[in-house]
Structures are given as C-alpha cells and as structure tokens.
Amino acid sequence: MLKDLKERGFYKQSTHPEELEKLLNEEKICCYIGFDPTADSMHVGHLVPLMGLAHMQRAGHRIIALMGGGTAMIGDPSGKTEMRQMLTEDQLESNILGISPQLERFLDFSEQDLIVNNSEWLRELNYIDFLRDIGRHFSVNRMLSFETYKVRLDSGLSFLEFNYQLLQAYDFLELNRRYNCTLQMGGDDQWANIISGTDLIRRVERKDAFGLTYPLLTTSSGKKMGKTEKGALWLDSKRTSAYDYFQYWVNTEDTDVEKFLALFTFLPMDEVRQLGQLKGANIREAKQKLAFETTAIIHGKEIAHQVQEAAQSLFSGATISNKSNVPSTIISEVEFFGGLDIFEIFLQTELCKSKGEARRLLAQGGVYVNEVRIDNPSYCLGETDLQNGEILLRVGKKRYHRLIIKN
C-alpha cells in the first residue's frame, strides 16, 4: 500500500515509516483525514487528501472522513498569516451539508466507513479536565518550535488558535479509542498537528499510532493548484461549472499531465505512464483523458461526456447538441435592449475581472462575439447579435460564455 501511495505521488513523509509499511502489508487498518468545513463546497485543494483516502478504501482499509464541526470554530493557523474568519455553529452545519455529498463522490460510506463530526466530543469537553488529562502532555516550547506557530508569532497568534493543535491531537485519540484508528493522513502543512496526535496516543494509550502526509502541490510553473481567473476551482457546479472544471484540466501544463493523472484519476499506473509519454500535439489526448476522468468523478460520466462534447464543438466550430454545460448568464430583454456595451457584458459574465482588463483584451484582439473579433471599443450588443435568443462570447482562444436573453 505504501509503495502504491508513493508511486502515485501521495507520500511526503511519515512517522515510523518501516513500522507503518510493515503494518499496511500485514493487515487492514483504520485511517482518517480531517476536513474543516470552512465553506459549503470543497475545492481542488482537497482533491489530494480525498483521492488518498479513496485509494486506502479501495485497498480494503477502513476509512473515516472527519468533519471539523468543532475545530473549525477555532480555525487552524497552519499556512495562514492571519486569524481565520470565525464561523457560527449554524454556518458550519450548513457547510457540512454541502460538503457531504461531495465526499460520497470519492468514498463509499457504510457501517464500517464513516463520516464523523468532531463536534460530537469537542462540544462536551470540560475545560479543566481537558487541561489536566490532555494539556499536560504538550510542551509549549516544542509547540512554538513548529513552523506553524513560528511564522505567526510576529503577526500575532491568538490563544484560541494556539489550542488548535491540542484539539486535533485529541481528535486522533478519540478516533483511536472509538474505532481503533491508527493512521492520520493529511497535507504536509499538517505535519506538526499529526505528530502531536501520534505522540498523544502513544503517551495516553500506550499504543502505536502513525501519521502520513501528502506533498503540497503546485504546478510545474510554481502556481498554486486550483487558481483560475475566476478564483478557486470549486467541486460544486453552482460555484464552478462542469464546463469550467473540465477546461481547467484540459489546460494543464504538459509537464504536469502524468503527475496529475496519477494523483487525480483512478487509472492504472501503466496507462498513466503511457499517456504521460505522449509528446507534442499528442499530449492533447492525455489532457482530454485527464479532464474527462476528473470531471466524471465529481460530476458523473454523463455530464463529463456532455462538457467534453461542448468543448470540442466550440473549438471546432461545430454545432453543440447540448449547450447546457457551457457557462451561461441570463439577462432580461429590458436590460439587453437598453444597451449593453462590450466591456460591461464581459464584466457581468466574469469573463474579465474588470472593464480595464476587457479593454486590454480588446486592444490585443482577444474579444469575440459569435466568433467574430471585436475591434471597436464602443461596440454595443444588439438584436443583430442574437442567435436563437443567445449570444456566444469568447475571450482568448478557450474561454467561452453563453449570454441568454429572456423575457
């Protein structure tokens, strides 16, 4: 199992690696990953832990997806330069309702494999008992030596956030007691929190416990994964359309294709390596495969086929049999016939972040209406642009948007 995780790119470091490898080779264990519900949707940054947990389940290990309904009320300072926004209990519950169906795209939950909310035990903690039973096992000097806290000392670290590591360690202890969970996994920025949990279990329960981290991914050019012109790439189609999601993966840098196929699809590694060896124009085949497989996991195979057809049709100039998955904006006839200048509509449809950006793109020849390049900065959309009640907008070579006019 550990060899498979390393081969696919899911391994950065672990506690007691030889012991862990022996354990995974000899028996089925229980492992978990925690997800703090800070939004009502997950994004591409969550894909590595989700896929890592899915591979463990497919290998026969018991998995737990831990919802941080309790810890998210404090906020993890890891990787943050300032304190996170405080969320109410109602907001967190709403976020968990939004996230849970997304988890089920990757993981099969049953009596054995679970979604658990840590508010179940953290909300009932007695502060004095917690300090006496758990806090005494933590050294403040050691905690301050971790990078998580060191980078925050100058900008300010609240006592509230300082407690986060204790609570995450306590989560691991509680899951170990309830479900015999012996492995916590997470991103490498969680290393300090994870090893605090393994140490706590070894001290309190006198039992072996392990931690494993995944690499924090960037693209080959150094960009953060999942960042687009519109912001984060969400797994919820209401936030990021299936079409935009598909296009993100089609636009993967050539040097990242094999790595992303290994991480973000369930394709066998032999096929991944074969696709990764494609060069030149043939690499498009690998990118299409990557985009289809990743989109199918999140949105289903039927939607993946539809957006693939829509993308290919738009680029080839063919008729699209199903336009529903191309990003679209609906405006009223009153607004449309009242006069919409080209910069305003590209701002409204979020094809551009500002009118200034739209002006620059137009000057560079990158603004199109119904596949006709627009050069006139005073251009206003009108009735002659309508095609069956719609207008097709484009920025650059690949970013399309449907403008739908309705009564």
Steps between C-alpha positions, in 0.01 A plus 500: 500500500775745594683421176181573302446831679860603430474398134190713448644801684309479830802480729715777645599363841373274776568410858679166553500420126634144532244409766220659298600316183506169687161570658336589165645189337379264770154623599209729426494809717276797571618841379354849484532847354345812650316766299410830663170619340602862444286521182195320363708340226840340468748616238788356302729538800303220670547252215831352616374400848169381353670283238754373754221390731318339206807294410521376860134395488543325165787304652265370770589729790235659716471876447353789698434848360502727804295818472648775715177646630679562828854592393376737227347716774860581596682488165824331405789752487704271271607684186308815600650844555198623693215362706225322308148641489290375789203286394181431694375153581213544252742600222715196568202266495388649169850460359512135607170437319656644185825307529362154588361416152838593351675255732268229374631553146833362616418275794248225569360550850346204678484357852878462492606814311372817659449875488546623858468851644748589776251740659350178641775486762667844490182694586459300822858537626554617856778758481664417832493125435636555148793704629583245770458189283620623160674838537765361735641288217587806287815710527453867416867525403459216252177642356666837441782327313256381232494709182120529532537723805839658431378683189208648694686632802591831334157565348313374805383159614186489713467269799189363328706382199778373725254240630427359153788253508381356830150451364617330180722269704203427725292413191753230410493367856119491500486320163759254624290424807170475311604331174858378559615757243880480475591725204434869438573641154505855372691769312860562598400829663322280758818317605528668842133438580522137385811405696348664809212253465723195457705605804186553707367150423835342579517687833138456612403161355848346475413394145660546160360775279627639173487810287547548125504820297447581134709755306354848469455530126573781262517491122837465327505877449461552874134604498268388776270214399140592425542874447318637194408840362173472694664392826497155662395194303206360700354150491145642516363564151312806632834662581708357213314363200580150375616662177749730678614207714565290189683786329730552799638150457519525119724803550744308722866571427661222294753422772224446760278261304650169617521618863138615498377180333664302781359722774154596380375192312462131580664393174753213534857626522597318180244709311606815684863449395395426142297819477778695670744402227296671227672804353419797279146517366432147631514625860150640438369144515644462850355836607156404368522174696603686815217752461239233431600272788522778759171655388327159501600442863349831612206546263433151363585341165194634318584862583867435418402377153276804448762759595764318296272517197419865568868592527599313186207646306579856602863469396416332170209731413256206487144511634468405866224246562486589871601855595377473857847442641662802335517779762210740453344819632133591460402865455161657436390641167453836671862509609624366167311743276581783738853480363792291626847616410757230435704572812197490731382161375844339526516625857149370582577154363830491696697439183702798620566621852468866406410727211865596483596137437228478232639810328852354497374172356302680231806706405698175470235342276376253760127587525244317285122506454357199315857418390545843342787704640395837640736793440265791577525609869157669465330178384158430654321168480180517298226299336722411204725306740219271615504139382190317624485724801866453589839659439828312521780699664867408498819629659829378358507156344315286752275692739137499384175624654136492388291812541132399513234766450157430653174690557 
